[in-house]
Amino acid sequence: MAPEPAHQHGTPSQTGILLVNLGTPDAPTAQALRPYLKQFLSNPRVVEFPRWAWWPILNGFILNTRPKKSAEKYALIWMPEGSPLKVHTARQTGLLRDVLAKRADPAPMVEYAMSIGSPSIAEVLRGMRQNGCERILVLPLYPQYAASSTASAFDEVFAQLGKMRNTPALRTVKHYHDHPGYIAALAQNIRDYWTENGRPDKLVMSFHGVPRATLDKGDPYHCECRKTGRLLAEALELHADAYEICFQSRFGRAEWLRPYTATTLEQLGKQNTGRVDVVCPGFVSDCLETLEEIAIEGKAIFIQAGGHEYHYIPCLNERDDWICALGDIALANLQGWLGLENAKEENAEEKRAQSRQRALELGASD
């Protein structure tokens, strides 16, 4: 068991929100990518393959070839402040903290962590506990639930709680793929882009892919992506022939969820489509998969196949309507918790003093 943080009797407890994202390497270099990829691809939730068969492939081939290729891609989209995913996640955390400070009294603590890399779930949870968090809401930044992403984040949180003697109360947000605020923010983001840049002949909604076998085993991810796409199309008043839902980031030789984004873009190019716009509703922050795979590689596929004009529509990132929707999701899952803190009472200090005195009388150390 890890040692418990120092405690002073009478100190008011706090409620906290832990936002969780996938993670990112510390630098766009092969040296930084190798441990990142090893941690990511060693997760049995991510690669559901027998360890005895997967380990030689991972350590003997993938980790000796993929880091350099991935580093070159990261270098194309790296921001002055660092990795786009980490930059946007940190900004979203700060903005959510500001929004909830105006909507909740007392406001909850808001922090973020990464399932892979830093800041790690372990270190952030430890910091939240040291700052008095007795109730923690874990809110993954994945609108659609998948075992490889959402459940993987929960696994690490539960593993860390297993190392604590005095565990905080815990709540988790499984998904929000059909939340009205999330759908409305997605739709308005696209409308705003179209107002400035005109409309396309076809809107492609590209979600991150997962192996087809996960659907057969009962993972709801495919259905939730489809529902998000349908609700978004309805909000935009699109006819069925005006949009496509597809899946990107296929890895390995196994069948993944279809249709594949790359194949869809190639077909649209071959059909001599005038303009295609691509949006990634499953990503709330721009990252390697959106800025390089879709904005750069996707454009090349479409244009080389005969397409004419290609637009990538950025993710929600720091949009006000998205941060407000995230606040709504958080507050809905915090009901019954925010009123428990002993804060902003005229006699709060007196009550804390009384509590400390009773504890000392019962033999506690100050």
Secondary structure, 3 states (H helix, E strand, C coil): CCCCCCCCCCCCCEEEEEEEEEECCCCCCHHHHHHHHHHHHCCCCCCCCCHHHHHHHHHHHHHHHHHHHHHHHHHHHCECCECHHHHHHHHHHHHHHHHHHHHCCCCCEEEEEEEECCCEHHHHHHHHHHCCEEEEEEEECCCCCCHHHHHHHHHHHHHHHCCCCCCCEEEECCCCCCCHHHHHHHHHHHHHHHHHHCCCCEEEEEEECCEHHHHHCCCCHHHHHHHHHHHHHHHCCCCHHHEEEEEECCCCCCCECCCEHHHHHHHHHHCCCCEEEEECCCCCCCCHHHHHHHHHHHHHHHHHCCCCEEEECCCCCCCHHHHHHHHHHHHHHCCCCHHHCCCCCCCHHHHHHHHHHHHHHCCCCC
